[in-house]
């Protein structure tokens, strides 16, 4: 990437971050823990407790007079909902005090997102493109990839309509949060990612799980339940993420990934904060964390997260893929210019590095006649070129 375009991308990145954080603060279903260096998003008034550890914390929880208790049996968790006056981060810290020789597994119901900066999604806004991709049958036949994201938009791309499942409830919303003539921040994110997967493995079948809203927000419980539901798919793609209380692995995601079989693979975006702080679920040992390189595939993208937990990286600046059809009519936004999208866009971020890897894994499995997606992933990650803090360099 040349200096000018790199600087332009960084300016857009920072402007979007500011707007996103203002917008998140306006939502009643998202709370922000603002401890310096430990910021994270969570569902207000909710905590998750491992069912086996409930006896260790039941007394302290009872003191807070919870309003509701939900059994999440598949995840072996209990969700508690408390009155508005309860300090959730403070309560989690108290409950994590060592008891009976171990630390109880307790955490907020973290909010996860595929969003510019701060979380795990795109680094900038999509840009309408006149270029397109021609899909044709190829690698990936009889393989299933679960895309856990904003859903899917049918009726724009015939190839995606053929390859992507999903009921009417999985349809993407485009301009509702808020309805102002602009595409919502993450509208089309799932459609874009499905297209990236199918560019690598055009004959794969895509299972759609709508776990994020059109602004890109979902929560730990919803994502975890979707992982369990699609645990038997060959590859699960999660172009989303979040930070956590104390940088401890979120217990809902830990329990969900236990359901994924040894022949399947989970791939996740590393995030776009230029940070080494672990992003979840990417930083889980069972998950392949994917960082981003520049257009040329030689240098790390300025926005990409990095660290010991990142497994691989691939170019993810101005990626071209399928998108929605929408003519923006909004005004008054200093960060954006109204665009007319005709089904194609370019977008930057680790969100779009991850599905390249997911698609290549299933393509390699069929092309190289390997026994499983896990075997294909092992082969892919054995590449000879390594970049410190970004893992194996993949020219995808």
C-alpha positions, 0 to 999 in steps of 0.5 A: 500500500502506498503512503497516501492510500495507507494514511487515507484508510487510517483517517477513515478508520479513526473517523468511523471509530469515533462515530461507532462509539458514539452510536454504541453509547446511545443504545440501551442494549449495549453497555461499555466497561471503560476501565483503561486498557480493559474496555469491553462491551456487554449486555446490561444487567446480565452475567453468565455462570458455569452451571458447575460453579453455581454453588460457589457463587449462589450466595453472593448472587442472591444478595443482588436479587436477580430478576430472572434466571435462564438455564442454557443447558447446551452451553452448561451455563446459567444466565442471570438478569439483575436490576439496573442498579447492579454494577455488572463489572464489579459483580463479576470481579467479586464472583471471580474470587478463588473459592474451594480451590478454584476461580468460579467461571463467571463473566458478563454476557459480552457483546461481540461485533463485526465493526470498524476498529474496537471489535472484529469486523471491517476497518472502513465502510464499503465502497460501491464497485463497478467490478464484479466476480464471475462464479462458476462450479469448482472446488468445495463440493459437498463441503459446508461452511457456516457463516455466523454474521448479519444474515444474507440478502437473496435476490441480488446474486444468483450464485449466492442464492443457489449456494447459501441457505437461510430462512426468511429470518436470516435476511439482512436488514439494510437501513433500520438502525437508524432508518436515515437513508444510509446503509447501516454500518454492517448491512451487507456484511454477511452477503459480502463474506459469503461471496468471499468464501465462494470465490475460493470454494464456489461449489461449497454450501453456505449455512447462514446464521444471523447472529449480528444486527445491521449495526454489527452487534450480537452477544456471546450467548447468541454466537455461542448457540449458533456455534453449537447449532452448526458444530458439525459443519466443515468450517465455521467462519466468525468475522466478528469478535470482542474483548472481555472482562480481564481478558479472560476467554468468554465462558460461553464461547469456550463451551460452544467451541467444545461442541465442534468436532475434531474434523471441523475448523473454526476461523475468526477475524483477529480484529482491527485495533492495531493491538496485541490484546486478545480478541475473542473468539479468535484468540481461543486455541481451538480457533484459527485467528486471521490477521490482515496484510496490505494489498500487495500481501507483503506488509501488515495492514495498519489496522490489523491486530497482532500477537502470539494468538494470531495464526495467519494473515492474508491480504484484506485491503479493498477486497472485492465481493458480493454486496447488496443493491441499495441507493443511499439518500442520507445526508449530513454525515461528515465521514460518508458520501452517499453511494449507489450499490449495485451488488458489488463492493470493496471493503477492508478489514480482518473480517474479510481475511477470515473468509478467504482462509475459510474458503481456501480450507474447504477448497483444499480439502476437495482439491487435494483429496484430504480426509477432513477440513482439519487436515486441510487447515493443518496443511495450509498453516504449514506454509513456509513464510512466517511473519512475527505476530501475524503468523503464516503468510497466505497469498490468497 
